[in-house]
C-alpha cells in the first residue's frame, strides 16, 4: 500500500480501538475539546514512528509539511506534544487490545529477552541529573556494551508481536527479572543463557506452570527437553532478536532523549504500539508478520 492508504488504515484502527476503550469511561468530563482529536494525534504518532520520525520535532514537521490535508487543525507543536504525552494510558490500552484481538496474548509459547536502553553516552553518566536514581550502569554481554540507563524487558508471541514490555533496572542480572518477564503468562518461555537458573526455573514450573527453556553452557548437563523442542526454542529465540533489531533500528528505541522518566516511558509505549500496529496490519494484509518494510510500497 502507499503512505496515504497506510495512514487511513491506521486511523481507522485507532478510531475503532479508541471508541471501544472510551465507551464506558470517557477521558474528558469538562473543558474545551482539543482542536485535534485524540485519534488523530495517536495516528500521527504511530505513522511517524513507523516512518522513522522518532522525535516529536521531526514527527510534527513531517505531518505539518506533507499531510495538512489529512489533519487540517494541526497547528502548534507544543499543543500536539502535550496532548500526545497525556494520552499514554490510551496507547497502552490500544496496544493490549490489539494483542488480545489478534489472539497473540493466548499464545502458549512466548520467548523472553532484555534490550539495553542507554539514556546518555557513557562518559556523561556521572553528570546525569535526569534519571537519578532510577538509571544505573550495566553491561550487555551480547553486544559487548557498557552503558548507563535501563533495560527493556520483552516477551513476544511466535509471530513476533510484543505481548509484555516492562521497563527494568539496568544493574541486576537478567535472571533477577525473570518473574517480571513471565508475569501473567503460563506456557513455554524460550530464553537465552542469561536466564539459566535451575532453582528459579523449577519454582516457576511448579508454582505457575511456566517452562523456561535455555541452552546449556559448556560442560553443563543438558536440559531435560527433547532435541526437537530445543531446536524449535532456538528458532523462537532468534525471532525475539529480530524484534529487538526492529525496535533498535527502525524505531530508534535506544536513542530516546528526554529529561524525565515520565516522558521516557511515554516514548517507549509509543514505539511499542507502532511496532504492534505494523505486525497487526501484516497479519491481515501480508504473509510475513515481521516484514515491516514490506508493508508499504517502495
C-alpha positions as CSV (number, residue, x, y, z in Angstrom):
1,X,0.0,0.0,0.0
2,X,1.1,3.6,-0.4
3,X,1.6,6.0,2.5
4,X,-1.8,7.7,2.2
5,X,-3.6,4.3,2.4
6,X,-1.4,3.3,5.3
7,X,-2.3,6.4,7.3
8,X,-6.0,5.8,6.6
9,X,-5.7,2.2,7.7
10,X,-4.0,3.2,11.0
11,X,-6.5,5.9,11.6
12,X,-9.5,3.6,11.2
13,X,-7.8,1.0,13.5
14,X,-7.1,3.7,16.2
15,X,-10.7,5.1,16.0
16,X,-12.2,1.6,16.4
17,X,-10.0,0.9,19.4
18,X,-10.3,4.4,20.9
19,X,-14.1,4.3,20.8
20,X,-14.2,0.8,22.4
21,X,-11.9,1.9,25.2
22,X,-13.7,5.2,26.0
23,X,-17.2,3.7,25.6
24,X,-17.6,3.1,29.3
25,X,-15.0,5.6,30.6
26,X,-14.8,9.0,28.8
27,X,-11.4,10.7,29.0
28,X,-12.7,14.2,29.5
29,X,-15.6,15.4,31.7
30,X,-15.3,19.2,31.1
31,X,-13.4,22.0,29.5
32,X,-12.8,22.8,25.8
33,X,-12.3,19.9,23.4
34,X,-8.8,19.9,21.8
35,X,-8.6,21.0,18.2
36,X,-7.0,17.7,17.1
37,X,-9.0,14.6,18.1
38,X,-7.1,12.0,20.3
39,X,-7.4,9.5,17.4
40,X,-5.7,11.9,15.0
41,X,-2.8,12.5,17.5
42,X,-2.3,8.8,18.1
43,X,-2.4,8.1,14.4
44,X,0.3,10.6,13.6
45,X,2.4,9.2,16.4
46,X,2.1,5.6,15.1
47,X,2.7,6.5,11.5
48,X,5.5,8.9,12.3
49,X,7.3,6.2,14.3
50,X,6.8,3.7,11.6
51,X,8.2,6.2,9.0
52,X,11.3,6.7,11.2
53,X,10.5,10.1,12.6
54,X,11.4,9.2,16.1
55,X,11.5,12.7,17.7
56,X,8.5,14.9,18.4
57,X,10.0,17.7,16.4
58,X,10.6,15.6,13.3
59,X,7.2,13.9,13.6
60,X,5.3,17.2,13.8
61,X,7.4,18.7,11.0
62,X,6.7,15.8,8.6
63,X,2.9,15.8,9.1
64,X,2.7,19.6,9.1
65,X,4.6,19.8,5.8
66,X,3.0,16.8,3.9
67,X,-0.3,15.9,5.5
68,X,-2.1,19.1,6.4
69,X,-4.9,18.0,4.1
70,X,-5.4,14.9,6.4
71,X,-5.0,16.9,9.6
72,X,-6.1,20.5,8.9
73,X,-6.2,21.5,12.6
74,X,-2.5,20.6,13.1
75,X,-1.1,24.0,14.0
76,X,1.0,24.2,17.2
77,X,3.8,21.7,18.0
78,X,3.6,22.4,21.8
79,X,-0.1,21.5,21.9
80,X,0.4,18.4,19.9
81,X,3.3,17.2,22.0
82,X,1.5,17.8,25.3
83,X,-1.7,16.1,24.1
84,X,0.3,13.1,22.8
85,X,2.1,12.6,26.1
86,X,-1.1,12.8,28.1
87,X,-2.6,10.0,26.0
88,X,0.0,7.4,27.2
89,X,-2.6,5.3,29.0
90,X,-4.8,5.2,26.0
91,X,-1.9,3.9,23.9
92,X,-1.2,1.2,26.5
93,X,-4.8,0.0,26.3
94,X,-4.8,0.1,22.5
95,X,-1.7,-2.0,22.3
96,X,-3.1,-4.5,24.8
97,X,-6.4,-4.6,22.8
98,X,-4.6,-5.3,19.5
99,X,-2.6,-8.1,21.2
100,X,-5.8,-9.7,22.5
101,X,-7.8,-9.2,19.3
102,X,-5.1,-10.9,17.2
103,X,-5.1,-13.9,19.6
104,X,-1.4,-13.5,20.4
105,X,-1.9,-12.9,24.1
106,X,-3.0,-16.5,24.4
107,X,0.0,-17.9,22.6
108,X,1.3,-20.8,24.8
109,X,4.9,-20.2,23.6
110,X,6.4,-16.7,24.2
111,X,10.1,-16.1,24.1
112,X,11.7,-13.6,26.5
113,X,14.7,-11.3,26.5
114,X,16.0,-7.9,27.6
115,X,17.2,-5.0,25.5
116,X,19.8,-2.4,26.7
117,X,18.4,1.2,26.8
118,X,21.2,3.8,27.2
119,X,19.9,7.2,28.2
120,X,23.1,9.1,27.5
121,X,26.7,8.5,26.4
122,X,28.8,6.6,29.0
123,X,31.2,9.5,29.7
124,X,28.3,11.8,30.5
125,X,26.7,9.4,33.0
126,X,28.4,10.8,36.2
127,X,26.8,14.2,35.4
128,X,23.4,12.9,34.6
129,X,20.6,14.5,36.7
130,X,17.5,13.5,34.6
131,X,17.1,9.9,35.7
132,X,18.7,9.6,39.1
133,X,18.2,7.4,41.0
134,X,16.3,5.1,38.5
135,X,19.0,4.8,35.8
136,X,22.2,2.8,36.5
137,X,25.3,1.3,35.0
138,X,25.2,-2.1,33.3
139,X,26.9,-4.4,30.8
140,X,25.3,-6.2,27.8
141,X,27.4,-9.3,27.1
142,X,25.6,-10.0,23.8
143,X,26.5,-6.5,22.4
144,X,29.7,-6.2,24.4
145,X,28.4,-2.9,25.6
146,X,28.9,-0.9,28.8
147,X,26.1,1.6,29.2
148,X,24.2,3.8,31.6
149,X,20.4,3.6,31.5
150,X,17.7,0.9,31.7
151,X,16.7,-2.5,30.3
152,X,13.6,-3.1,28.3
153,X,12.1,-6.5,29.1
154,X,10.4,-8.2,26.1
155,X,8.0,-11.1,25.7
156,X,6.7,-11.8,22.3
157,X,4.4,-14.4,20.6
158,X,5.6,-16.8,18.0
159,X,4.7,-14.5,15.1
160,X,6.7,-11.6,16.7
161,X,4.0,-9.5,18.4
162,X,5.1,-7.9,21.6
163,X,2.9,-9.1,24.5
164,X,4.7,-7.7,27.5
165,X,7.3,-4.9,27.8
166,X,8.3,-3.8,31.3
167,X,10.9,-1.2,31.9
168,X,13.6,-2.8,34.1
169,X,16.5,-1.7,36.2
170,X,19.8,-1.9,34.3
171,X,22.2,-3.2,37.0
172,X,20.6,-6.5,38.1
173,X,21.4,-9.6,36.1
174,X,18.7,-10.8,33.6
175,X,17.8,-13.8,35.8
176,X,16.6,-11.4,38.5
177,X,14.0,-10.1,36.1
178,X,12.7,-13.5,35.2
179,X,9.5,-13.3,37.3
180,X,8.6,-9.9,35.9
181,X,9.1,-11.0,32.3
182,X,6.7,-14.0,32.7
183,X,4.1,-12.2,34.8
184,X,0.6,-13.2,33.7
185,X,1.8,-16.0,31.5
186,X,1.5,-19.7,31.5
187,X,3.3,-21.9,29.0
188,X,6.8,-22.2,27.4
189,X,9.2,-19.3,27.6
190,X,12.4,-19.8,25.5
191,X,15.3,-17.7,26.7
192,X,19.0,-17.2,26.3
193,X,21.8,-18.3,28.6
194,X,21.4,-15.2,30.8
195,X,18.2,-16.8,32.2
196,X,19.9,-20.1,33.3
197,X,18.9,-20.8,36.9
198,X,17.8,-24.3,37.7
199,X,16.2,-23.4,41.1
200,X,14.1,-20.4,39.7
201,X,13.1,-22.5,36.6
202,X,11.9,-25.3,38.9
203,X,10.0,-22.9,41.1
204,X,8.2,-21.4,38.1
205,X,7.4,-24.8,36.7
206,X,5.9,-26.0,40.0
207,X,4.0,-22.8,41.0
208,X,2.9,-21.3,37.7
209,X,3.2,-23.9,35.1
210,X,5.9,-21.9,33.2
211,X,8.6,-23.9,31.4
212,X,11.7,-21.7,30.8
213,X,13.9,-23.3,28.1
214,X,17.5,-22.2,27.9
215,X,20.5,-23.6,26.0
216,X,23.2,-25.4,28.1
217,X,26.5,-23.8,28.8
218,X,29.8,-25.7,28.1
219,X,30.3,-28.7,30.3
220,X,26.8,-28.3,31.7
221,X,24.2,-31.1,32.0
222,X,21.8,-30.8,29.0
223,X,18.2,-29.6,29.9
224,X,15.6,-32.4,30.2
225,X,13.8,-31.5,27.0
226,X,13.5,-33.3,23.7
227,X,16.0,-32.4,20.9
228,X,13.1,-31.2,18.7
229,X,11.9,-28.8,21.4
230,X,15.4,-27.4,21.9
231,X,15.8,-26.8,18.1
232,X,12.4,-25.0,18.0
233,X,13.3,-22.9,21.1
234,X,16.5,-21.8,19.2
235,X,14.3,-20.6,16.3
236,X,11.9,-18.8,18.7
237,X,14.8,-17.0,20.4
238,X,16.1,-15.7,17.0
239,X,12.6,-14.3,16.5
240,X,12.9,-12.1,19.5
241,X,16.3,-10.9,18.3
242,X,14.6,-9.8,15.1
243,X,12.0,-7.8,17.2
244,X,14.9,-6.2,19.1
245,X,16.5,-5.2,15.8
246,X,13.3,-3.6,14.7
247,X,13.0,-1.6,17.9
248,X,16.6,-0.5,17.7
249,X,17.0,0.3,14.1
250,X,13.6,1.4,12.7
251,X,12.1,2.8,15.9
252,X,15.4,4.1,17.5
253,X,14.4,2.9,20.9
254,X,18.0,3.2,22.2
255,X,18.2,6.9,21.2
256,X,15.4,8.4,23.3
257,X,16.5,11.8,24.6
258,X,14.1,13.3,27.1
259,X,14.6,14.9,30.6
260,X,12.4,12.8,32.9
261,X,11.2,9.2,33.4
262,X,7.5,10.0,32.6
263,X,8.3,11.3,29.1
264,X,10.8,8.4,28.6
265,X,8.1,5.8,29.3
266,X,5.7,7.6,27.1
267,X,8.1,7.3,24.2
268,X,8.7,3.6,24.9
269,X,5.0,3.0,24.8
270,X,4.6,4.9,21.5
271,X,7.3,2.9,19.8
272,X,6.0,-0.5,21.1
273,X,2.5,0.5,19.9
274,X,3.8,1.4,16.4
275,X,5.6,-2.0,16.2
276,X,2.4,-3.8,17.3
277,X,0.3,-1.9,14.7
278,X,2.8,-2.9,12.0
279,X,2.6,-6.6,12.9
280,X,-1.2,-6.4,13.3
281,X,-1.6,-5.0,9.8
282,X,0.8,-7.5,8.3
283,X,-1.3,-10.3,9.9
284,X,-4.3,-9.0,7.9
285,X,-2.6,-7.9,4.7
286,X,0.8,-9.7,4.3
287,X,2.0,-13.3,4.8
288,X,5.1,-12.2,6.8
289,X,4.1,-10.5,10.1
290,X,7.6,-9.2,10.8
291,X,8.2,-7.8,7.3
292,X,7.6,-4.2,8.3
293,X,9.5,-2.9,5.3
294,X,7.1,-4.8,3.0
295,X,4.0,-3.1,4.5
296,X,4.5,0.0,2.3
297,X,5.1,0.1,-1.4
298,X,8.7,1.2,-2.3
